Amino acid sequence: MDYGFQRLVLLNSAGYERAELPLDASVSLVAPNNTGKTSLINALQFLLIIDRRRMDFGPHDVERSRRFYFPNNSAYILLEVLLPESGSVVLGCVGKGVSNDYEYFAYRGQLNLDDYRRDDGCLVAQPQLLSHLATRGLLAQRYSGSEFTSMVYGNSRRGRGENGDFTIFRLEQARHAEVFQRVLTRTLRLDKLQSKEVKDYLLQIFHRDLSDAGIDFKQEWDKAFADVNADREQYQAAQKQLERIGRLETLYEERLQLRGKLFHLRPLIDQALQDWQSYYQSRSADLQQTRAGIEQAEEQLQHDRVEWSAARERSLQTEAALKREGERQAELERRFTLIDRRETLERSIEHARAAYEAQVALVAGVQGRSPNEIVRDRNRVTQDVQRLSRERASLAGNLYQHLQRELNAEQLAALNRLFAREVMTLPESCFRLNGEQLHQSLEKWLSQAGRLELPGLDLQLADLPDQHRQRSAEEIDQELSDLQRQLAQVDEQLQAAEQIRAAEALKLEREHDYQQALRELEAFDDLAILRERGAERERSLLDCRSVLADLEAKLRGVQAEVQRLREQLDGIRKQQDELDGQHGEICTGRDRRSDGDPIFSYLADLPHHTWVGAAELAIEQLAEHLREYQQDCRRLLSLETDVRGLLAELHADGLTKFQTADDPDEEIRLMIEFGRHLPQEFEAIERKARTAVVNVTACLRQLRGSLNDFKAKMRQFNQLIGRRRLSDLSVFKIEPEDERELVWAIEALISTAEQVDSGQSFELFDHGSVLDDESLTRAKALLIREGDARGGLAVEHLFRLSFIVGKEGQKPEAFADIDGAASNGTVLMAKLVTGLALLHQMQDKRYSVRAACYLDEALALDGPNQTSLIDTAAEFGFALIFASPAPLATVRYCVPITRHGGHNHVSRKNWQELEPRLAGAGA
């Protein structure tokens, strides 16, 4: 798996509303000049350099840059890294508000920008950040700058806690952290990498393999012949009192620590004591408010439980009703398996009703009637049937029809009122009609309207009804059918009258059959309705069960939530009790300060160690801080007494070598250093005893050995930077060249001392003899003069760096300054390779996490050189970021910077991922 940087994200920072930059492979960052490319990359300094003293923002100082990157408390710089042991982790810093300060945080997990937005889409502010991330399941922790540095560079126990190991750069030596950060800063600003810096970096990197002691040659020369005996006396006094010196060192170191700590904490304690009362009152009010809120929440929860229980009962009832409907449908489906149409049941009802009504009519007809009455009704119906039969038979030509053809309407109406119905229906065989004669007679008889005047009889016709209405065959047949049914009913009634009990029982049976048929139809209609509602019922049942499940879950969670709220209440009470206890302890401690001694008023003027602990005091922990401060004050006073006593004892027993120091503290420091190096002091005295000259040249041998060691290291370094061809150069290396005069002088003295050590020419180093030797006198004078000018001689003064550059087919040339060694593009490549090699030299080779480096003005390089640099950076464990106004085709990603609404944007949607390069090429 390819471990290393994955993404850099800026939110509301450095003029970017949002910027997402890939770091897992080479990138072409595309934008016009002065549009924020360098600002985007420089944001990494806050997460990787950390120490503001080592940050470099070009023409802008750190304070101005801090305001630029953290304008408010929702400004973020975020880095996602994939680590071997911990997987994906996020390192970040967030602004703290109007102070334009910032704080560090980190957590284990992938970088998701939605984790930094509230539900309303706004960015999460710094005070709510950790709690908001916790709601997303991300356990973030805050870090001070020193803690963050230790975590990033692998020196933090906290970084190896529950969240795992957050180490990004694991160095072979922890002391390389400072120079590593300085070189890393330069890899973000390669145009600023200077030759002098390369020399300084190399000396610091190889420091462990070199002698770091500078020498004052004149002092060494003079003392070599005068101080041997004095040194031996002091050595013996120190040797005798080593145990006492060890105790003094322990007490002295503790005193320096306490002085620095108390000097730092005293003003903080004073200010915190002034602020405590306000904090106490505010905190108490907050706790009371929180308690009230929790109690209100619990009351609301109980109210919700009652409502949820009632809703649950209603849902259960609804579910039961829906289940009953389903069961009812299933039962009706079985019941009407063989009936698929409503008309079948309707016909059954019609038959049952007809049978029932007939039986009812039969029974009703015979109730209260005697058989004789029923016989008379039967005779009447029989006569009506006979009459209708005759009317039906004469329908083709009865008297009424003949009169209708012969007479006008008034005459026909008059006869229809006079003649009986049976007369009008007489068939043709029963009458003889002279129409003309009848017409004439009726005109005479009906001379007055509505009156019939016959001889001897005058009749008023208006009040008489019509006796006959000519009907159609269908109407007669229908009435005849009805009469026949009546005749059948009368026969049944007659039979029923004769058997009334059996008829009553049959009526009840017919009624039951009829009602059952009605119920069957109603049930069938219910089935149709249930079928129509089947799908809706299933949905309702599912919804009901979903609501029930939700209510059940809520009711199950109520008790746990109530318990949680009560635990919170207990916690609030406990916090209030602790706060009250702290208040009492602080009031007591404020009245009984232990820092009244005058020494506490001038701690700043005394030697002390700079306090590297917490820069601020958490006021909520003031009681503990005050208690510890009081103890430290008392301990410091005790240490002052103990140190003075031990120093007096050392003086009394002869160790007076450093009494001339500027102050007691300096004397103690020198005495401790002397005690630490007694073995070396013994060797030095022995060498002095044998020959003062050998002692003088010993330091020169160290310088010469360090120079040779440095050259050997540089040969290894040149093998590292020479693996890949730089542009059109066939040769590129960095060589240390001797400062010839200095090296010659050292070699001359060492050569003579070696002769002395072997027993030859001892007399040569008598003062007079040395002064008479012209070459040795010149060498001595040169070393004394150069040592005075440089404040001593060290290995760095013995050489200068030359940059050896050679093109194909040409003789290599040496340049004192890298900027003048080749074209701009080639110089950029050389600087990048040099910087990456420096970083690689300091890193633990067993631990590989890919980082990022930056190269501006990338268009100065052609395609093959771009590819070569990408591959070289990858070999050294870095993804290369090119910045240019136009996109490059040699990278994995092309990322444009856009601008909207006055802010820069780098959107992941605009990343252009090019085809993966061939295997063996860099990322």
Secondary structure, DSSP 8 states (H G I E B T S, - for coil): ---EEEEEEEEEETTEEEEEEE-SS-EEEE--TTSSHHHHHHTHHHHHT--GGG--BTTB-HHHHHHHH-SSTT-EEEEEEEETTTEEEEEEEEE-STT--EEEEEEES---GGGGB-TTS-B--GGGHHHHHHHTT---EEE-HHHHHHHHTT--STTEETTEE--S--BSSGGGHHHHHHHHHHHHSGGG--HHHHHHHHHHHTGGGS----B-HHHHHHHTTTSHHHHHHHHHHHHHTHHHHHHHHHHHHHHHHHHHHHHHHHHHHHHHHHHHHHHHHHHHHHHHHHHHHHHHHHHHHHHHHHHHHHHHHHHHHHHHHHHHHHHHHHHHHHHTTT---HHHHHHHHHHHHHHHHHHHHHHHHHTT--HHHHHHHHHHHHHHHHHHHHHHHTTTS-HHHHHHHHS-HHHHHHHHHHS-HHHHT--GGG----HHHHHHHHHHHT-STTEEEETTEEEE-TTS--------HHHHHHHHHHHHHHHHHHHHHHHHHHTHHHHHHHHHHHHHHHHHHHHHHHHHHHHHHHHHTHHHHHHHHHHHHHHHHHHHHHHHHHHHHHHHHHHHHHHHHHHHHHHHHHHHHHHHHHHS-S--SGGGGSGGGS------S-SS--GGGHHHHHHHHHHHHHHHHHHHHHHHHHHHHHHHTT--TTTTSSSHHHHHHHHHHHHHTHHHHHHHHHHHHH-HHHHHHHHHHHHHHHHHHHHHHHHHHHHHHTSS-BTTEEEEEEEEEE-HHHHHHHHHHHHHHHHHHTTS-GGGGSHHHHHH-HHHHHHHHHHHHHHHHHTSB-GGGGEEEEEEEEETTS--EEESSGGGSS-HHHHHHHHHHHHHHHHHHHB-TT---BEEEEES-GGGS-HHHHHHHHHHHHHTTEEEEEEESS--SSSSEEEE-EEETTEEEE-GGG-EE-----TTS--
